[in-house]
């Protein structure tokens, strides 16, 4: 299941981001968060400002993405 999740993230959120393979969660900052926010925006899950900070809006978008793809809704990516 973990491999499936990684593949789904690579396909949906972008291979470059998924290759880093660190779990993104509340309070984290950086380019990988920014990339995830931008991709979530492209997919229609995130409508906030892509700031590079994993905030409550990013967490909500992550949960929507997970729910929409049949994944456990942790809010982390």
mmJSON file of the N, C-alpha and C atoms, coordinates in Angstrom:
{"data_MODEL":{"atom_site":{
"group_PDB":["ATOM","ATOM","ATOM","ATOM","ATOM","ATOM","ATOM","ATOM","ATOM","ATOM","ATOM","ATOM","ATOM","ATOM","ATOM","ATOM","ATOM","ATOM","ATOM","ATOM","ATOM","ATOM","ATOM","ATOM","ATOM","ATOM","ATOM","ATOM","ATOM","ATOM","ATOM","ATOM","ATOM","ATOM","ATOM","ATOM","ATOM","ATOM","ATOM","ATOM","ATOM","ATOM","ATOM","ATOM","ATOM","ATOM","ATOM","ATOM","ATOM","ATOM","ATOM","ATOM","ATOM","ATOM","ATOM","ATOM","ATOM","ATOM","ATOM","ATOM","ATOM","ATOM","ATOM","ATOM","ATOM","ATOM","ATOM","ATOM","ATOM","ATOM","ATOM","ATOM","ATOM","ATOM","ATOM","ATOM","ATOM","ATOM","ATOM","ATOM","ATOM","ATOM","ATOM","ATOM","ATOM","ATOM","ATOM","ATOM","ATOM","ATOM","ATOM","ATOM","ATOM","ATOM","ATOM","ATOM","ATOM","ATOM","ATOM","ATOM","ATOM","ATOM","ATOM","ATOM","ATOM","ATOM","ATOM","ATOM","ATOM","ATOM","ATOM","ATOM","ATOM","ATOM","ATOM","ATOM","ATOM","ATOM","ATOM","ATOM","ATOM","ATOM","ATOM","ATOM","ATOM","ATOM","ATOM","ATOM","ATOM","ATOM","ATOM","ATOM","ATOM","ATOM","ATOM","ATOM","ATOM","ATOM","ATOM","ATOM","ATOM","ATOM","ATOM","ATOM","ATOM","ATOM","ATOM","ATOM","ATOM","ATOM","ATOM","ATOM","ATOM","ATOM","ATOM","ATOM","ATOM","ATOM","ATOM","ATOM","ATOM","ATOM","ATOM","ATOM","ATOM","ATOM","ATOM","ATOM","ATOM","ATOM","ATOM","ATOM","ATOM","ATOM","ATOM","ATOM","ATOM","ATOM","ATOM","ATOM","ATOM","ATOM","ATOM","ATOM","ATOM","ATOM","ATOM","ATOM","ATOM","ATOM","ATOM","ATOM","ATOM","ATOM","ATOM","ATOM","ATOM","ATOM","ATOM","ATOM","ATOM","ATOM","ATOM","ATOM","ATOM","ATOM","ATOM","ATOM","ATOM","ATOM","ATOM","ATOM","ATOM","ATOM","ATOM","ATOM","ATOM","ATOM","ATOM","ATOM","ATOM","ATOM","ATOM","ATOM","ATOM","ATOM","ATOM","ATOM","ATOM","ATOM","ATOM"],
"id":[1,2,3,4,5,6,7,8,9,10,11,12,13,14,15,16,17,18,19,20,21,22,23,24,25,26,27,28,29,30,31,32,33,34,35,36,37,38,39,40,41,42,43,44,45,46,47,48,49,50,51,52,53,54,55,56,57,58,59,60,61,62,63,64,65,66,67,68,69,70,71,72,73,74,75,76,77,78,79,80,81,82,83,84,85,86,87,88,89,90,91,92,93,94,95,96,97,98,99,100,101,102,103,104,105,106,107,108,109,110,111,112,113,114,115,116,117,118,119,120,121,122,123,124,125,126,127,128,129,130,131,132,133,134,135,136,137,138,139,140,141,142,143,144,145,146,147,148,149,150,151,152,153,154,155,156,157,158,159,160,161,162,163,164,165,166,167,168,169,170,171,172,173,174,175,176,177,178,179,180,181,182,183,184,185,186,187,188,189,190,191,192,193,194,195,196,197,198,199,200,201,202,203,204,205,206,207,208,209,210,211,212,213,214,215,216,217,218,219,220,221,222,223,224,225,226,227,228,229,230,231],
"type_symbol":["N","C","C","N","C","C","N","C","C","N","C","C","N","C","C","N","C","C","N","C","C","N","C","C","N","C","C","N","C","C","N","C","C","N","C","C","N","C","C","N","C","C","N","C","C","N","C","C","N","C","C","N","C","C","N","C","C","N","C","C","N","C","C","N","C","C","N","C","C","N","C","C","N","C","C","N","C","C","N","C","C","N","C","C","N","C","C","N","C","C","N","C","C","N","C","C","N","C","C","N","C","C","N","C","C","N","C","C","N","C","C","N","C","C","N","C","C","N","C","C","N","C","C","N","C","C","N","C","C","N","C","C","N","C","C","N","C","C","N","C","C","N","C","C","N","C","C","N","C","C","N","C","C","N","C","C","N","C","C","N","C","C","N","C","C","N","C","C","N","C","C","N","C","C","N","C","C","N","C","C","N","C","C","N","C","C","N","C","C","N","C","C","N","C","C","N","C","C","N","C","C","N","C","C","N","C","C","N","C","C","N","C","C","N","C","C","N","C","C","N","C","C","N","C","C","N","C","C","N","C","C"],
"label_atom_id":["N","CA","C","N","CA","C","N","CA","C","N","CA","C","N","CA","C","N","CA","C","N","CA","C","N","CA","C","N","CA","C","N","CA","C","N","CA","C","N","CA","C","N","CA","C","N","CA","C","N","CA","C","N","CA","C","N","CA","C","N","CA","C","N","CA","C","N","CA","C","N","CA","C","N","CA","C","N","CA","C","N","CA","C","N","CA","C","N","CA","C","N","CA","C","N","CA","C","N","CA","C","N","CA","C","N","CA","C","N","CA","C","N","CA","C","N","CA","C","N","CA","C","N","CA","C","N","CA","C","N","CA","C","N","CA","C","N","CA","C","N","CA","C","N","CA","C","N","CA","C","N","CA","C","N","CA","C","N","CA","C","N","CA","C","N","CA","C","N","CA","C","N","CA","C","N","CA","C","N","CA","C","N","CA","C","N","CA","C","N","CA","C","N","CA","C","N","CA","C","N","CA","C","N","CA","C","N","CA","C","N","CA","C","N","CA","C","N","CA","C","N","CA","C","N","CA","C","N","CA","C","N","CA","C","N","CA","C","N","CA","C","N","CA","C","N","CA","C","N","CA","C","N","CA","C","N","CA","C","N","CA","C","N","CA","C","N","CA","C"],
"label_alt_id":[null,null,null,null,null,null,null,null,null,null,null,null,null,null,null,null,null,null,null,null,null,null,null,null,null,null,null,null,null,null,null,null,null,null,null,null,null,null,null,null,null,null,null,null,null,null,null,null,null,null,null,null,null,null,null,null,null,null,null,null,null,null,null,null,null,null,null,null,null,null,null,null,null,null,null,null,null,null,null,null,null,null,null,null,null,null,null,null,null,null,null,null,null,null,null,null,null,null,null,null,null,null,null,null,null,null,null,null,null,null,null,null,null,null,null,null,null,null,null,null,null,null,null,null,null,null,null,null,null,null,null,null,null,null,null,null,null,null,null,null,null,null,null,null,null,null,null,null,null,null,null,null,null,null,null,null,null,null,null,null,null,null,null,null,null,null,null,null,null,null,null,null,null,null,null,null,null,null,null,null,null,null,null,null,null,null,null,null,null,null,null,null,null,null,null,null,null,null,null,null,null,null,null,null,null,null,null,null,null,null,null,null,null,null,null,null,null,null,null,null,null,null,null,null,null,null,null,null,null,null,null],
"label_comp_id":["UNK","UNK","UNK","UNK","UNK","UNK","UNK","UNK","UNK","UNK","UNK","UNK","UNK","UNK","UNK","UNK","UNK","UNK","UNK","UNK","UNK","UNK","UNK","UNK","UNK","UNK","UNK","UNK","UNK","UNK","UNK","UNK","UNK","UNK","UNK","UNK","UNK","UNK","UNK","UNK","UNK","UNK","UNK","UNK","UNK","UNK","UNK","UNK","UNK","UNK","UNK","UNK","UNK","UNK","UNK","UNK","UNK","UNK","UNK","UNK","UNK","UNK","UNK","UNK","UNK","UNK","UNK","UNK","UNK","UNK","UNK","UNK","UNK","UNK","UNK","UNK","UNK","UNK","UNK","UNK","UNK","UNK","UNK","UNK","UNK","UNK","UNK","UNK","UNK","UNK","UNK","UNK","UNK","UNK","UNK","UNK","UNK","UNK","UNK","UNK","UNK","UNK","UNK","UNK","UNK","UNK","UNK","UNK","UNK","UNK","UNK","UNK","UNK","UNK","UNK","UNK","UNK","UNK","UNK","UNK","UNK","UNK","UNK","UNK","UNK","UNK","UNK","UNK","UNK","UNK","UNK","UNK","UNK","UNK","UNK","UNK","UNK","UNK","UNK","UNK","UNK","UNK","UNK","UNK","UNK","UNK","UNK","UNK","UNK","UNK","UNK","UNK","UNK","UNK","UNK","UNK","UNK","UNK","UNK","UNK","UNK","UNK","UNK","UNK","UNK","UNK","UNK","UNK","UNK","UNK","UNK","UNK","UNK","UNK","UNK","UNK","UNK","UNK","UNK","UNK","UNK","UNK","UNK","UNK","UNK","UNK","UNK","UNK","UNK","UNK","UNK","UNK","UNK","UNK","UNK","UNK","UNK","UNK","UNK","UNK","UNK","UNK","UNK","UNK","UNK","UNK","UNK","UNK","UNK","UNK","UNK","UNK","UNK","UNK","UNK","UNK","UNK","UNK","UNK","UNK","UNK","UNK","UNK","UNK","UNK","UNK","UNK","UNK","UNK","UNK","UNK"],
"label_asym_id":["A","A","A","A","A","A","A","A","A","A","A","A","A","A","A","A","A","A","A","A","A","A","A","A","A","A","A","A","A","A","A","A","A","A","A","A","A","A","A","A","A","A","A","A","A","A","A","A","A","A","A","A","A","A","A","A","A","A","A","A","A","A","A","A","A","A","A","A","A","A","A","A","A","A","A","A","A","A","A","A","A","A","A","A","A","A","A","A","A","A","A","A","A","A","A","A","A","A","A","A","A","A","A","A","A","A","A","A","A","A","A","A","A","A","A","A","A","A","A","A","A","A","A","A","A","A","A","A","A","A","A","A","A","A","A","A","A","A","A","A","A","A","A","A","A","A","A","A","A","A","A","A","A","A","A","A","A","A","A","A","A","A","A","A","A","A","A","A","A","A","A","A","A","A","A","A","A","A","A","A","A","A","A","A","A","A","A","A","A","A","A","A","A","A","A","A","A","A","A","A","A","A","A","A","A","A","A","A","A","A","A","A","A","A","A","A","A","A","A","A","A","A","A","A","A","A","A","A","A","A","A"],
"label_entity_id":["1","1","1","1","1","1","1","1","1","1","1","1","1","1","1","1","1","1","1","1","1","1","1","1","1","1","1","1","1","1","1","1","1","1","1","1","1","1","1","1","1","1","1","1","1","1","1","1","1","1","1","1","1","1","1","1","1","1","1","1","1","1","1","1","1","1","1","1","1","1","1","1","1","1","1","1","1","1","1","1","1","1","1","1","1","1","1","1","1","1","1","1","1","1","1","1","1","1","1","1","1","1","1","1","1","1","1","1","1","1","1","1","1","1","1","1","1","1","1","1","1","1","1","1","1","1","1","1","1","1","1","1","1","1","1","1","1","1","1","1","1","1","1","1","1","1","1","1","1","1","1","1","1","1","1","1","1","1","1","1","1","1","1","1","1","1","1","1","1","1","1","1","1","1","1","1","1","1","1","1","1","1","1","1","1","1","1","1","1","1","1","1","1","1","1","1","1","1","1","1","1","1","1","1","1","1","1","1","1","1","1","1","1","1","1","1","1","1","1","1","1","1","1","1","1","1","1","1","1","1","1"],
"label_seq_id":[1,1,1,2,2,2,3,3,3,4,4,4,5,5,5,6,6,6,7,7,7,8,8,8,9,9,9,10,10,10,11,11,11,12,12,12,13,13,13,14,14,14,15,15,15,16,16,16,17,17,17,18,18,18,19,19,19,20,20,20,21,21,21,22,22,22,23,23,23,24,24,24,25,25,25,26,26,26,27,27,27,28,28,28,29,29,29,30,30,30,31,31,31,32,32,32,33,33,33,34,34,34,35,35,35,36,36,36,37,37,37,38,38,38,39,39,39,40,40,40,41,41,41,42,42,42,43,43,43,44,44,44,45,45,45,46,46,46,47,47,47,48,48,48,49,49,49,50,50,50,51,51,51,52,52,52,53,53,53,54,54,54,55,55,55,56,56,56,57,57,57,58,58,58,59,59,59,60,60,60,61,61,61,62,62,62,63,63,63,64,64,64,65,65,65,66,66,66,67,67,67,68,68,68,69,69,69,70,70,70,71,71,71,72,72,72,73,73,73,74,74,74,75,75,75,76,76,76,77,77,77],
"pdbx_PDB_ins_code":[null,null,null,null,null,null,null,null,null,null,null,null,null,null,null,null,null,null,null,null,null,null,null,null,null,null,null,null,null,null,null,null,null,null,null,null,null,null,null,null,null,null,null,null,null,null,null,null,null,null,null,null,null,null,null,null,null,null,null,null,null,null,null,null,null,null,null,null,null,null,null,null,null,null,null,null,null,null,null,null,null,null,null,null,null,null,null,null,null,null,null,null,null,null,null,null,null,null,null,null,null,null,null,null,null,null,null,null,null,null,null,null,null,null,null,null,null,null,null,null,null,null,null,null,null,null,null,null,null,null,null,null,null,null,null,null,null,null,null,null,null,null,null,null,null,null,null,null,null,null,null,null,null,null,null,null,null,null,null,null,null,null,null,null,null,null,null,null,null,null,null,null,null,null,null,null,null,null,null,null,null,null,null,null,null,null,null,null,null,null,null,null,null,null,null,null,null,null,null,null,null,null,null,null,null,null,null,null,null,null,null,null,null,null,null,null,null,null,null,null,null,null,null,null,null,null,null,null,null,null,null],
"Cartn_x":[0.828,0.0,0.877,1.978,2.867,3.426,3.772,4.283,3.202,1.963,0.853,0.668,0.71,0.552,1.655,2.886,4.012,3.839,3.376,3.155,2.032,0.962,-0.152,0.291,1.056,1.558,2.482,3.322,4.232,3.453,2.393,1.593,0.764,0.203,-0.707,-0.015,0.993,1.634,2.965,3.427,4.653,5.793,6.453,7.521,8.665,9.025,10.156,9.885,8.669,8.328,8.318,7.709,7.572,8.915,9.897,11.205,11.871,11.584,12.141,11.669,10.466,9.882,9.846,9.937,9.734,8.258,7.725,6.332,6.16,5.232,4.946,3.777,3.907,2.831,2.82,1.823,1.604,2.888,3.078,4.193,5.457,5.532,6.741,6.774,7.99,8.197,9.22,9.139,10.157,9.607,10.541,10.186,9.304,9.498,8.665,7.217,7.011,5.653,5.064,5.85,5.409,5.013,5.807,5.493,4.196,4.012,2.785,1.579,1.702,0.604,0.247,1.245,0.987,0.283,0.73,0.092,-1.319,-1.524,-2.871,-3.791,-3.246,-4.013,-4.4,-3.423,-3.685,-4.762,-4.782,-5.75,-7.102,-7.182,-8.45,-8.742,-7.744,-7.948,-7.562,-6.765,-6.226,-6.506,-7.072,-7.328,-6.686,-5.768,-5.038,-3.827,-3.064,-1.825,-0.735,-0.048,1.074,2.245,2.441,3.412,4.648,4.547,5.643,5.552,4.474,4.233,3.03,3.205,2.127,1.221,0.139,-0.793,-2.107,-3.11,-4.381,-5.08,-4.924,-5.527,-4.856,-3.556,-2.832,-3.263,-3.419,-3.858,-5.248,-6.153,-7.502,-7.457,-6.615,-6.474,-5.899,-4.937,-4.354,-5.426,-6.284,-7.369,-8.346,-8.676,-9.562,-8.933,-7.638,-6.914,-6.957,-6.681,-6.668,-8.049,-9.087,-10.45,-10.841,-10.473,-10.808,-10.086,-9.04,-8.264,-8.3,-9.282,-9.482,-8.388,-7.71,-6.629,-7.083,-6.373,-6.646,-6.387,-7.322,-7.247,-6.455,-5.149,-4.275,-4.026,-4.148,-3.826,-2.36,-1.547,-0.112,0.085,1.152,1.469,2.838],
"Cartn_y":[-1.19,0.0,1.26,1.216,2.381,2.72,1.692,1.928,2.544,2.069,2.623,4.099,4.429,5.81,6.688,6.222,6.984,7.19,6.163,6.283,7.266,7.194,8.121,9.56,9.788,11.136,11.603,10.707,11.073,11.477,10.735,11.039,12.305,12.473,13.596,14.879,14.775,15.971,16.288,15.419,15.697,14.819,14.199,13.252,13.898,15.13,15.782,15.952,16.342,16.501,15.145,14.145,12.838,12.149,12.429,11.806,12.178,13.392,13.81,12.911,12.388,11.39,11.771,13.059,13.404,13.735,13.39,13.657,15.129,15.764,17.176,17.279,18.146,18.303,19.707,19.966,21.295,21.922,23.206,23.981,23.901,22.93,22.796,23.905,24.247,25.285,24.796,25.337,25.039,24.874,24.638,24.502,23.288,22.212,21.031,21.295,22.077,22.471,23.362,24.303,25.206,24.41,23.437,22.593,21.827,21.278,20.539,21.47,22.677,23.641,24.001,24.221,24.568,23.436,22.213,21.062,20.843,21.001,20.883,21.948,23.136,24.196,23.76,23.246,22.786,21.707,20.858,19.762,20.201,21.45,21.975,21.718,21.34,21.05,22.212,23.126,24.209,25.535,26.483,27.791,28.927,28.58,29.586,30.076,30.948,31.449,30.407,30.05,29.107,29.846,29.616,30.374,29.564,28.253,27.407,27.045,27.449,27.108,26.174,25.02,24.042,24.517,25.198,25.78,24.995,25.517,24.798,24.661,25.643,25.543,24.433,24.283,23.221,21.868,21.785,20.531,20.141,21.119,20.853,20.372,20.999,20.588,19.176,18.86,17.517,16.488,16.793,15.871,15.687,16.772,16.675,15.808,16.032,15.218,13.748,13.458,12.08,11.45,12.18,11.664,11.408,12.323,12.197,11.075,10.542,9.471,8.178,8.089,6.852,6.549,7.576,7.395,7.766,7.263,7.628,9.126,9.818,11.279,11.695,11.823,12.219,13.717,14.354,15.781,16.042,14.999,15.114,14.599,15.037,14.564,13.925],
"Cartn_z":[0.0,0.0,0.0,0.719,0.79,-0.593,-1.385,-2.735,-3.608,-3.461,-4.226,-3.889,-2.611,-2.164,-2.752,-2.726,-3.277,-4.774,-5.477,-6.916,-7.214,-6.465,-6.652,-6.418,-5.372,-5.111,-6.225,-6.72,-7.809,-9.049,-9.344,-10.525,-10.35,-9.176,-8.946,-8.517,-7.687,-7.149,-7.815,-8.671,-9.407,-8.948,-9.889,-9.575,-8.814,-9.161,-8.486,-6.997,-6.645,-5.233,-4.535,-5.144,-4.503,-4.3,-5.144,-4.999,-3.677,-3.166,-1.885,-0.754,-0.852,0.032,1.503,1.832,3.238,3.417,4.556,4.836,5.175,4.473,4.713,5.67,6.692,7.668,8.241,9.074,9.651,10.174,9.815,10.32,9.487,8.578,7.757,6.719,6.294,5.282,4.272,3.066,2.075,0.676,-0.239,-1.646,-1.922,-1.161,-1.385,-0.981,0.073,0.463,-0.626,-1.106,-2.168,-3.412,-3.797,-4.957,-4.75,-3.559,-3.256,-3.308,-2.76,-2.803,-4.246,-5.062,-6.466,-7.195,-6.945,-7.615,-7.093,-5.796,-5.24,-5.835,-6.109,-6.764,-8.18,-8.934,-10.301,-10.34,-9.326,-9.261,-8.699,-8.239,-7.74,-6.272,-5.508,-4.089,-3.181,-3.663,-2.831,-3.516,-2.759,-3.363,-2.566,-1.701,-0.928,-1.69,-1.046,-1.637,-1.422,-2.497,-2.393,-1.756,-0.469,0.313,0.701,0.59,1.042,2.512,3.167,4.571,4.652,5.286,5.433,6.568,6.186,7.15,7.154,7.854,7.963,6.608,5.715,4.382,3.565,3.723,3.03,3.577,4.88,5.505,5.012,4.925,4.428,2.977,2.16,0.765,0.67,1.527,1.546,1.869,2.832,3.197,2.043,1.344,0.183,-0.906,-1.159,-2.139,-1.737,-0.475,-0.002,-0.12,0.277,0.189,-1.264,-2.141,-3.548,-4.26,-3.635,-4.236,-3.429,-2.534,-1.772,-0.774,-0.277,0.677,2.087,3.065,4.454,4.611,5.234,5.359,6.589,6.406,7.511,7.514,6.355,6.242,6.004,6.061,5.745,4.328,3.7,2.341,2.315],
"occupancy":[1.0,1.0,1.0,1.0,1.0,1.0,1.0,1.0,1.0,1.0,1.0,1.0,1.0,1.0,1.0,1.0,1.0,1.0,1.0,1.0,1.0,1.0,1.0,1.0,1.0,1.0,1.0,1.0,1.0,1.0,1.0,1.0,1.0,1.0,1.0,1.0,1.0,1.0,1.0,1.0,1.0,1.0,1.0,1.0,1.0,1.0,1.0,1.0,1.0,1.0,1.0,1.0,1.0,1.0,1.0,1.0,1.0,1.0,1.0,1.0,1.0,1.0,1.0,1.0,1.0,1.0,1.0,1.0,1.0,1.0,1.0,1.0,1.0,1.0,1.0,1.0,1.0,1.0,1.0,1.0,1.0,1.0,1.0,1.0,1.0,1.0,1.0,1.0,1.0,1.0,1.0,1.0,1.0,1.0,1.0,1.0,1.0,1.0,1.0,1.0,1.0,1.0,1.0,1.0,1.0,1.0,1.0,1.0,1.0,1.0,1.0,1.0,1.0,1.0,1.0,1.0,1.0,1.0,1.0,1.0,1.0,1.0,1.0,1.0,1.0,1.0,1.0,1.0,1.0,1.0,1.0,1.0,1.0,1.0,1.0,1.0,1.0,1.0,1.0,1.0,1.0,1.0,1.0,1.0,1.0,1.0,1.0,1.0,1.0,1.0,1.0,1.0,1.0,1.0,1.0,1.0,1.0,1.0,1.0,1.0,1.0,1.0,1.0,1.0,1.0,1.0,1.0,1.0,1.0,1.0,1.0,1.0,1.0,1.0,1.0,1.0,1.0,1.0,1.0,1.0,1.0,1.0,1.0,1.0,1.0,1.0,1.0,1.0,1.0,1.0,1.0,1.0,1.0,1.0,1.0,1.0,1.0,1.0,1.0,1.0,1.0,1.0,1.0,1.0,1.0,1.0,1.0,1.0,1.0,1.0,1.0,1.0,1.0,1.0,1.0,1.0,1.0,1.0,1.0,1.0,1.0,1.0,1.0,1.0,1.0,1.0,1.0,1.0,1.0,1.0,1.0],
"B_iso_or_equiv":[0.0,0.0,0.0,0.0,0.0,0.0,0.0,0.0,0.0,0.0,0.0,0.0,0.0,0.0,0.0,0.0,0.0,0.0,0.0,0.0,0.0,0.0,0.0,0.0,0.0,0.0,0.0,0.0,0.0,0.0,0.0,0.0,0.0,0.0,0.0,0.0,0.0,0.0,0.0,0.0,0.0,0.0,0.0,0.0,0.0,0.0,0.0,0.0,0.0,0.0,0.0,0.0,0.0,0.0,0.0,0.0,0.0,0.0,0.0,0.0,0.0,0.0,0.0,0.0,0.0,0.0,0.0,0.0,0.0,0.0,0.0,0.0,0.0,0.0,0.0,0.0,0.0,0.0,0.0,0.0,0.0,0.0,0.0,0.0,0.0,0.0,0.0,0.0,0.0,0.0,0.0,0.0,0.0,0.0,0.0,0.0,0.0,0.0,0.0,0.0,0.0,0.0,0.0,0.0,0.0,0.0,0.0,0.0,0.0,0.0,0.0,0.0,0.0,0.0,0.0,0.0,0.0,0.0,0.0,0.0,0.0,0.0,0.0,0.0,0.0,0.0,0.0,0.0,0.0,0.0,0.0,0.0,0.0,0.0,0.0,0.0,0.0,0.0,0.0,0.0,0.0,0.0,0.0,0.0,0.0,0.0,0.0,0.0,0.0,0.0,0.0,0.0,0.0,0.0,0.0,0.0,0.0,0.0,0.0,0.0,0.0,0.0,0.0,0.0,0.0,0.0,0.0,0.0,0.0,0.0,0.0,0.0,0.0,0.0,0.0,0.0,0.0,0.0,0.0,0.0,0.0,0.0,0.0,0.0,0.0,0.0,0.0,0.0,0.0,0.0,0.0,0.0,0.0,0.0,0.0,0.0,0.0,0.0,0.0,0.0,0.0,0.0,0.0,0.0,0.0,0.0,0.0,0.0,0.0,0.0,0.0,0.0,0.0,0.0,0.0,0.0,0.0,0.0,0.0,0.0,0.0,0.0,0.0,0.0,0.0,0.0,0.0,0.0,0.0,0.0,0.0],
"pdbx_formal_charge":[null,null,null,null,null,null,null,null,null,null,null,null,null,null,null,null,null,null,null,null,null,null,null,null,null,null,null,null,null,null,null,null,null,null,null,null,null,null,null,null,null,null,null,null,null,null,null,null,null,null,null,null,null,null,null,null,null,null,null,null,null,null,null,null,null,null,null,null,null,null,null,null,null,null,null,null,null,null,null,null,null,null,null,null,null,null,null,null,null,null,null,null,null,null,null,null,null,null,null,null,null,null,null,null,null,null,null,null,null,null,null,null,null,null,null,null,null,null,null,null,null,null,null,null,null,null,null,null,null,null,null,null,null,null,null,null,null,null,null,null,null,null,null,null,null,null,null,null,null,null,null,null,null,null,null,null,null,null,null,null,null,null,null,null,null,null,null,null,null,null,null,null,null,null,null,null,null,null,null,null,null,null,null,null,null,null,null,null,null,null,null,null,null,null,null,null,null,null,null,null,null,null,null,null,null,null,null,null,null,null,null,null,null,null,null,null,null,null,null,null,null,null,null,null,null,null,null,null,null,null,null],
"auth_seq_id":[1,1,1,2,2,2,3,3,3,4,4,4,5,5,5,6,6,6,7,7,7,8,8,8,9,9,9,10,10,10,11,11,11,12,12,12,13,13,13,14,14,14,15,15,15,16,16,16,17,17,17,18,18,18,19,19,19,20,20,20,21,21,21,22,22,22,23,23,23,24,24,24,25,25,25,26,26,26,27,27,27,28,28,28,29,29,29,30,30,30,31,31,31,32,32,32,33,33,33,34,34,34,35,35,35,36,36,36,37,37,37,38,38,38,39,39,39,40,40,40,41,41,41,42,42,42,43,43,43,44,44,44,45,45,45,46,46,46,47,47,47,48,48,48,49,49,49,50,50,50,51,51,51,52,52,52,53,53,53,54,54,54,55,55,55,56,56,56,57,57,57,58,58,58,59,59,59,60,60,60,61,61,61,62,62,62,63,63,63,64,64,64,65,65,65,66,66,66,67,67,67,68,68,68,69,69,69,70,70,70,71,71,71,72,72,72,73,73,73,74,74,74,75,75,75,76,76,76,77,77,77],
"auth_comp_id":["UNK","UNK","UNK","UNK","UNK","UNK","UNK","UNK","UNK","UNK","UNK","UNK","UNK","UNK","UNK","UNK","UNK","UNK","UNK","UNK","UNK","UNK","UNK","UNK","UNK","UNK","UNK","UNK","UNK","UNK","UNK","UNK","UNK","UNK","UNK","UNK","UNK","UNK","UNK","UNK","UNK","UNK","UNK","UNK","UNK","UNK","UNK","UNK","UNK","UNK","UNK","UNK","UNK","UNK","UNK","UNK","UNK","UNK","UNK","UNK","UNK","UNK","UNK","UNK","UNK","UNK","UNK","UNK","UNK","UNK","UNK","UNK","UNK","UNK","UNK","UNK","UNK","UNK","UNK","UNK","UNK","UNK","UNK","UNK","UNK","UNK","UNK","UNK","UNK","UNK","UNK","UNK","UNK","UNK","UNK","UNK","UNK","UNK","UNK","UNK","UNK","UNK","UNK","UNK","UNK","UNK","UNK","UNK","UNK","UNK","UNK","UNK","UNK","UNK","UNK","UNK","UNK","UNK","UNK","UNK","UNK","UNK","UNK","UNK","UNK","UNK","UNK","UNK","UNK","UNK","UNK","UNK","UNK","UNK","UNK","UNK","UNK","UNK","UNK","UNK","UNK","UNK","UNK","UNK","UNK","UNK","UNK","UNK","UNK","UNK","UNK","UNK","UNK","UNK","UNK","UNK","UNK","UNK","UNK","UNK","UNK","UNK","UNK","UNK","UNK","UNK","UNK","UNK","UNK","UNK","UNK","UNK","UNK","UNK","UNK","UNK","UNK","UNK","UNK","UNK","UNK","UNK","UNK","UNK","UNK","UNK","UNK","UNK","UNK","UNK","UNK","UNK","UNK","UNK","UNK","UNK","UNK","UNK","UNK","UNK","UNK","UNK","UNK","UNK","UNK","UNK","UNK","UNK","UNK","UNK","UNK","UNK","UNK","UNK","UNK","UNK","UNK","UNK","UNK","UNK","UNK","UNK","UNK","UNK","UNK","UNK","UNK","UNK","UNK","UNK","UNK"],
"auth_asym_id":["A","A","A","A","A","A","A","A","A","A","A","A","A","A","A","A","A","A","A","A","A","A","A","A","A","A","A","A","A","A","A","A","A","A","A","A","A","A","A","A","A","A","A","A","A","A","A","A","A","A","A","A","A","A","A","A","A","A","A","A","A","A","A","A","A","A","A","A","A","A","A","A","A","A","A","A","A","A","A","A","A","A","A","A","A","A","A","A","A","A","A","A","A","A","A","A","A","A","A","A","A","A","A","A","A","A","A","A","A","A","A","A","A","A","A","A","A","A","A","A","A","A","A","A","A","A","A","A","A","A","A","A","A","A","A","A","A","A","A","A","A","A","A","A","A","A","A","A","A","A","A","A","A","A","A","A","A","A","A","A","A","A","A","A","A","A","A","A","A","A","A","A","A","A","A","A","A","A","A","A","A","A","A","A","A","A","A","A","A","A","A","A","A","A","A","A","A","A","A","A","A","A","A","A","A","A","A","A","A","A","A","A","A","A","A","A","A","A","A","A","A","A","A","A","A","A","A","A","A","A","A"],
"auth_atom_id":["N","CA","C","N","CA","C","N","CA","C","N","CA","C","N","CA","C","N","CA","C","N","CA","C","N","CA","C","N","CA","C","N","CA","C","N","CA","C","N","CA","C","N","CA","C","N","CA","C","N","CA","C","N","CA","C","N","CA","C","N","CA","C","N","CA","C","N","CA","C","N","CA","C","N","CA","C","N","CA","C","N","CA","C","N","CA","C","N","CA","C","N","CA","C","N","CA","C","N","CA","C","N","CA","C","N","CA","C","N","CA","C","N","CA","C","N","CA","C","N","CA","C","N","CA","C","N","CA","C","N","CA","C","N","CA","C","N","CA","C","N","CA","C","N","CA","C","N","CA","C","N","CA","C","N","CA","C","N","CA","C","N","CA","C","N","CA","C","N","CA","C","N","CA","C","N","CA","C","N","CA","C","N","CA","C","N","CA","C","N","CA","C","N","CA","C","N","CA","C","N","CA","C","N","CA","C","N","CA","C","N","CA","C","N","CA","C","N","CA","C","N","CA","C","N","CA","C","N","CA","C","N","CA","C","N","CA","C","N","CA","C","N","CA","C","N","CA","C","N","CA","C","N","CA","C","N","CA","C","N","CA","C","N","CA","C","N","CA","C"],
"pdbx_PDB_model_num":[1,1,1,1,1,1,1,1,1,1,1,1,1,1,1,1,1,1,1,1,1,1,1,1,1,1,1,1,1,1,1,1,1,1,1,1,1,1,1,1,1,1,1,1,1,1,1,1,1,1,1,1,1,1,1,1,1,1,1,1,1,1,1,1,1,1,1,1,1,1,1,1,1,1,1,1,1,1,1,1,1,1,1,1,1,1,1,1,1,1,1,1,1,1,1,1,1,1,1,1,1,1,1,1,1,1,1,1,1,1,1,1,1,1,1,1,1,1,1,1,1,1,1,1,1,1,1,1,1,1,1,1,1,1,1,1,1,1,1,1,1,1,1,1,1,1,1,1,1,1,1,1,1,1,1,1,1,1,1,1,1,1,1,1,1,1,1,1,1,1,1,1,1,1,1,1,1,1,1,1,1,1,1,1,1,1,1,1,1,1,1,1,1,1,1,1,1,1,1,1,1,1,1,1,1,1,1,1,1,1,1,1,1,1,1,1,1,1,1,1,1,1,1,1,1,1,1,1,1,1,1]
}}}
